[in-house]
Amino acid sequence: MDNRKLILRRNKRIATGLMLTAAALFVIARSQKGDAGWEWLAAFSEAAMVGALADWFAVVALFRHPLGIPVPHTAIIKSKKDVISENLALFIRDKFLASDTLIARMRAYNPAEHLASYLMSDINAVSLAKGLTQIVGESLDFIEDERVQLLIRAAVRNRVDNFDLSASTASILDTIRNDNRHQIILNDLLNRLAGWLNTPEAQTRLANSINDMCSKEYPLLVAFIPNRDQFARGAGEKIVKRINAFIQEVNSDPNHEIRGKFDTAVTNFSERLKSDSELRSRIEIIKRETLHNEAISDYARGMGNALKKWLTGDLQSSESKVEGKIRSAITGLGSTLSKNSSLKESLNDHLEKLVIHHGDKVRSAISGHISGTMQKWDSDDYTNEIELSIGSDLQFIRMNGTLVGGVIGLLLHAVSLLF
């Protein structure tokens, strides 16, 4: 049995016992007429009995009708259940969850500082890392379910089918063109080309290509070249020098003709991606062919299965690399947060803004949940639960009422004798 029920029953028996004792003493004292001592006992017991009855009625009236009689303004908690739940919800919303109260508590608590200390603890970092790796492991098991796989594949294909690749590419190009950032890309491409041309591998390939071209296009002329390999290497080196000189010229001149043509080409291609229906159709066909290509799908599935297999094995290992990385990241974040006062201030400020911006919605949602849940409770269960929570303490009111009433009875009897 619930321990609260045992305590409530015990206290009820004590309070009722005191009331019955007062009643018995009153009967005995009244039966002894004329004796002064018995008059004092009668005064005490009479007032104690009245006090006990009054407090019994008051306590019982909170939860139910005394003796089952529907006296007005009794069974208050049961009849006022909806009003009590609504007022309690409003009290919690306006007093405990008020934005000003929460912000004041947050500022006193300094959540960023506490978060930094928490993350820097090795014990906490290990616990968090284990928890996160467990979530990842359970998520892998969930994803491997064939039903989930079907849903994921269907969702991915649906998103890709509805994805406008042409418009998105055009948007990316327009973003890159802001502040001439596409020219930075051109610089990088040209520098990479120049770097590759300076490698022995590139120059060997270029020399071989010149040698092959001469052999095919000018066989008679090649017969008169005494050292074809040396000639091809020399020609390749000169071509590389000319190309690199041209690249340097383009890089050093922000208004070079090539840059203008590149800008025009990017702009025109972006516009075509937006308006050229034929180009858009071709891109859409390529996208769909790629999406439904079995070889690509098999390759992607193979990579995914290999990754899941590795992750599963690593997460089950006592020396998991993933868990170690997560643990290092957690302690690193805590250390960075601890040393960077600006970052802590920023985090605290953002938390306060979250409270201000979303506090009203959250407070209303919580109070609505409290009120709605309490109103759905069965009235008898609701009343019994409250009585179990506070009823045993209320029995002390009955006990005190009995004793205090008796003392008041004695005082009144003394006053009556005095006057």
C-alpha positions in Angstrom: 0.0 0.0 0.0 1.1 3.6 -0.7 2.9 4.9 2.4 1.0 8.1 2.1 -2.3 6.2 2.7 -0.9 4.6 5.8 0.2 8.0 7.2 -3.1 9.6 6.3 -5.1 6.8 8.0 -2.9 7.0 11.1 -3.3 10.8 11.5 -7.1 10.6 10.8 -7.4 8.0 13.6 -5.4 10.2 16.0 -7.5 13.3 15.2 -10.8 11.4 15.4 -9.6 9.8 18.7 -8.9 13.2 20.2 -12.4 14.4 19.2 -14.1 11.3 20.7 -12.0 11.7 23.8 -13.1 15.3 24.2 -16.7 14.2 23.7 -16.4 11.4 26.3 -14.8 13.8 28.8 -17.6 16.3 28.2 -20.3 13.7 29.0 -18.5 12.5 32.1 -17.8 16.1 33.3 -21.5 17.2 32.8 -22.7 14.1 34.7 -20.8 15.3 37.8 -22.9 18.3 38.8 -21.8 20.9 41.2 -18.1 20.0 41.6 -15.8 22.9 40.6 -13.1 20.6 39.2 -15.5 18.9 36.9 -16.7 22.3 35.7 -13.2 23.1 34.6 -13.0 19.7 32.8 -16.4 20.3 31.2 -15.3 23.7 29.9 -12.2 22.3 28.4 -13.8 19.2 26.8 -16.8 21.2 25.5 -14.6 23.8 23.7 -12.2 21.0 22.5 -15.2 19.0 21.1 -16.5 22.1 19.3 -13.1 23.0 17.9 -12.6 19.4 16.8 -16.0 19.2 15.1 -15.5 22.6 13.4 -12.0 21.7 12.1 -13.3 18.2 11.0 -16.0 19.9 9.0 -13.5 22.3 7.4 -11.0 19.7 6.4 -13.6 17.2 5.1 -15.4 20.0 3.2 -12.2 20.6 1.1 -12.4 17.1 -0.4 -16.0 15.9 -0.2 -19.5 16.6 1.3 -19.4 16.0 5.1 -21.5 12.9 5.9 -22.5 12.8 2.3 -24.8 15.9 2.8 -24.4 18.3 -0.2 -23.9 21.4 2.0 -23.2 24.5 -0.1 -19.5 25.3 -0.6 -18.3 21.9 0.4 -16.3 19.3 -1.8 -14.4 22.4 -2.9 -11.5 20.7 -4.6 -13.7 18.3 -6.5 -16.2 20.9 -7.7 -13.5 23.5 -8.5 -11.2 21.2 -10.3 -11.2 23.1 -13.6 -10.8 26.5 -11.9 -8.0 25.2 -9.7 -6.1 23.7 -12.7 -6.5 26.9 -14.7 -5.3 29.1 -11.9 -2.4 26.8 -11.1 -1.3 26.8 -14.7 -1.6 30.6 -14.9 0.4 31.0 -11.6 3.2 28.8 -13.0 3.2 30.7 -16.3 3.2 34.2 -14.8 5.4 33.6 -11.7 7.8 30.7 -12.4 8.1 31.1 -16.2 8.0 34.8 -16.7 10.6 36.1 -19.1 12.1 38.5 -16.6 12.3 35.9 -13.9 14.0 33.4 -16.2 16.5 35.9 -17.6 17.4 37.1 -14.1 18.0 33.5 -13.0 20.0 32.8 -16.2 22.3 35.9 -15.6 22.9 34.8 -12.0 23.6 31.2 -13.1 25.9 32.1 -16.1 25.0 29.1 -18.2 28.0 29.5 -20.6 30.4 29.3 -17.7 28.8 26.3 -16.2 28.6 24.6 -19.7 32.3 25.2 -20.2 33.1 23.6 -16.8 30.8 20.7 -17.5 32.3 20.0 -20.9 35.9 20.2 -19.7 35.3 17.5 -17.1 36.8 14.2 -18.4 34.0 12.2 -16.7 31.3 14.3 -18.4 33.0 14.2 -21.7 33.3 10.4 -21.6 29.6 10.1 -20.6 28.4 12.4 -23.3 30.6 10.7 -25.9 29.2 7.3 -24.9 25.7 8.6 -25.1 26.2 10.1 -28.5 27.9 7.0 -29.9 25.0 4.9 -28.5 22.5 7.1 -30.3 24.5 6.8 -33.5 24.7 3.0 -33.2 21.0 2.7 -32.5 20.3 5.0 -35.4 22.3 2.7 -37.7 20.3 -0.3 -36.6 17.1 1.7 -37.3 18.3 2.9 -40.8 19.3 -0.7 -41.8 15.6 -1.8 -41.4 14.4 -2.6 -45.0 11.2 -0.6 -44.4 13.1 2.4 -43.4 15.5 1.9 -46.4 12.5 2.0 -48.8 11.2 5.2 -47.2 14.6 6.8 -47.4 15.2 5.9 -51.0 11.7 7.0 -52.0 12.1 10.3 -50.1 15.6 10.9 -51.7 14.4 10.1 -55.2 11.3 12.4 -54.7 13.5 15.3 -53.5 16.0 14.8 -56.3 13.2 14.5 -58.9 11.7 17.8 -57.7 15.1 19.5 -57.3 15.5 22.2 -60.0 19.2 21.7 -60.8 19.3 24.3 -63.5 17.9 27.1 -61.3 20.0 26.1 -58.3 23.2 26.1 -60.5 22.2 29.5 -61.8 21.7 30.8 -58.3 25.1 29.5 -57.3 26.7 31.2 -60.3 25.0 34.5 -59.5 26.2 34.3 -55.9 29.8 33.6 -57.0 29.7 36.5 -59.4 29.0 38.9 -56.6 32.1 41.1 -55.9 33.8 39.3 -58.9 34.5 36.2 -56.9 34.3 34.2 -60.1 37.5 35.9 -61.1 39.2 34.5 -58.0 38.2 31.1 -59.2 39.6 31.9 -62.6 42.9 32.9 -61.0 43.0 29.7 -59.1 42.4 27.6 -62.2 45.0 29.4 -64.2 47.6 29.0 -61.4 46.8 25.3 -61.1 47.3 24.9 -64.8 50.6 26.8 -64.7 51.7 24.6 -61.8 50.8 21.4 -63.6 52.5 22.5 -66.8 55.8 23.0 -64.8 55.9 19.4 -63.7 58.1 16.9 -65.5 55.1 14.6 -66.1 53.2 17.4 -67.9 56.1 18.4 -70.1 56.8 14.7 -71.0 53.2 14.3 -72.0 53.3 17.5 -74.1 56.6 16.4 -75.8 55.1 13.0 -76.6 52.0 14.6 -78.0 54.1 16.9 -80.2 56.2 13.9 -81.4 53.1 11.9 -82.2 51.4 14.9 -84.0 54.5 15.5 -86.1 54.8 11.8 -87.0 51.2 11.7 -88.2 50.8 15.1 -89.8 54.2 15.7 -91.2 55.9 12.4 -91.8 58.3 13.7 -94.5 59.4 16.6 -92.4 60.0 14.4 -89.4 62.5 12.3 -91.5 64.8 15.3 -91.8 64.8 16.1 -88.0 68.0 14.6 -86.6 66.9 14.3 -82.9 63.2 14.1 -82.7 63.0 13.5 -78.9 65.2 16.6 -78.2 63.2 18.6 -80.7 59.9 17.6 -79.0 61.1 18.4 -75.5 62.4 21.8 -76.6 59.1 22.5 -78.4 57.2 21.4 -75.3 59.3 23.7 -73.0 58.7 26.7 -75.3 55.0 26.0 -75.4 54.9 25.8 -71.6 56.8 29.0 -71.2 54.5 30.8 -73.6 51.4 29.5 -71.8 52.8 30.4 -68.4 53.7 33.9 -69.7 50.1 34.3 -70.9 48.8 33.1 -67.6 50.9 35.6 -65.7 49.7 38.3 -68.0 46.1 37.5 -67.3 46.7 37.3 -63.5 48.4 40.6 -63.4 45.8 42.5 -65.4 42.3 42.8 -63.8 41.0 44.2 -67.0 42.4 41.6 -69.3 40.3 40.6 -72.3 40.2 36.9 -71.1 38.6 38.1 -67.9 35.9 40.0 -69.7 35.2 36.9 -71.9 35.1 34.7 -68.9 32.7 37.1 -67.1 30.5 37.2 -70.2 30.5 33.4 -70.5 29.5 32.9 -66.9 26.8 35.5 -67.1 25.4 34.1 -70.3 25.5 30.5 -69.0 23.6 31.6 -65.8 20.9 33.3 -67.9 20.6 30.3 -70.1 20.1 28.1 -67.1 17.2 30.3 -66.1 15.5 30.8 -69.5 16.8 28.3 -72.1 14.2 25.5 -72.0 16.3 23.2 -74.3 19.4 23.5 -72.0 17.2 23.0 -68.9 15.7 19.9 -70.5 19.1 18.4 -71.3 20.3 19.0 -67.7 17.1 17.5 -66.4 17.6 14.4 -68.6 21.2 14.0 -67.4 20.1 14.4 -63.8 17.4 11.7 -64.1 19.7 9.3 -66.0 22.3 9.7 -63.3 19.7 9.2 -60.6 18.3 6.0 -62.1 21.7 4.6 -63.3 22.0 1.1 -61.7 25.8 1.2 -61.7 25.9 4.5 -59.9 23.1 3.3 -57.5 25.0 0.0 -56.8 28.2 2.0 -56.2 26.5 4.4 -53.8 24.8 1.5 -51.9 28.2 -0.3 -51.7 29.8 2.8 -50.2 27.0 3.3 -47.8 27.1 -0.4 -46.7 30.9 -0.2 -46.3 30.6 2.9 -44.2 27.8 1.5 -42.0 29.8 -1.7 -41.5 32.9 0.3 -40.4 30.9 2.6 -38.2 29.1 -0.4 -36.6 32.3 -2.2 -35.9 34.0 1.0 -34.5 31.1 1.9 -32.3 31.1 -1.6 -30.8 34.8 -1.5 -30.1 36.1 -0.6 -26.6 38.6 1.8 -28.2 36.1 3.4 -30.7 37.8 6.0 -32.8 34.5 7.8 -33.3 33.9 8.0 -29.6 37.4 9.3 -29.1 36.9 12.0 -31.6 33.6 13.0 -30.1 35.2 13.1 -26.6 38.1 15.3 -27.8 35.7 17.6 -29.6 33.6 18.0 -26.4 36.6 18.8 -24.2 38.0 21.0 -26.9 34.7 22.9 -27.1 34.7 23.3 -23.3 38.3 24.5 -23.2 37.6 27.1 -26.0 34.5 28.3 -24.3 36.3 28.6 -21.0 39.1 30.7 -22.4 37.1 32.9 -24.7 35.1 35.5 -22.7 33.5 36.9 -25.9 32.2 33.5 -26.9 30.7 33.1 -23.4 29.0 36.5 -23.6 27.7 35.7 -27.0 26.3 32.3 -25.9 24.6 33.9 -22.9 23.2 36.7 -25.0 21.8 34.3 -27.5 20.2 32.2 -24.8 18.5 35.4 -23.4 17.3 36.3 -26.9 15.8 32.8 -27.2 14.0 33.2 -23.9 12.6 36.6 -25.0 11.6 35.6 -28.5 10.1 32.2 -27.7 9.4 32.5 -24.0 5.7 33.5 -24.4 5.0 30.5 -26.7 6.8 28.1 -24.4 5.1 29.5 -21.3 1.7 29.3 -22.9 2.3 25.8 -24.2 3.4 24.6 -20.7 0.5 26.2 -18.9 -1.9 24.9 -21.5 -0.5 21.4 -21.0 -0.8 21.6 -17.2 -4.3 22.9 -17.3 -5.5 20.5 -20.0 -3.9 17.5 -18.3 -5.4 18.3 -14.9 -8.9 19.0 -16.4 -8.8 15.5 -18.1 -8.2 13.8 -14.8 -11.1 12.0 -13.2 -12.5 14.1 -10.4 -12.4 11.4 -7.7 -8.8 10.4 -8.7 -7.8 14.1 -8.7 -9.4 14.7 -5.2 -7.9 11.5 -3.8 -4.4 12.4 -5.1 -4.5 15.8 -3.5 -5.8 14.4 -0.2 -3.0 11.8 -0.2 -0.5 14.7 -0.8 -1.7 17.2 1.9 -4.4 15.3 3.8 -2.1 13.9 6.5 -0.8 17.4 7.3 -4.4 18.8 7.4 -5.2 16.2 10.2 -2.9 18.2 12.4 -5.3 21.1 12.0 -7.9 18.9 13.6 -5.6 17.8 16.4 -4.5 21.4 17.0 -8.1 22.6 16.9 -9.1 20.1 19.5 -6.3 21.1 21.9 -6.4 24.8 21.2 -10.2 24.8 21.6 -9.9 23.1 25.0 -7.4 25.8 26.1 -9.7 28.5 25.0 -12.6 26.8 26.8 -10.5 27.0 30.0 -9.7 30.6 29.5 -13.4 31.5 28.9 -14.4 29.6 32.0 -11.8 31.4 34.1 -13.0 34.8 32.7 -16.6 33.9 33.6 -15.6 33.0 37.2 -13.6 36.2 37.4 -16.5 38.4 36.5 
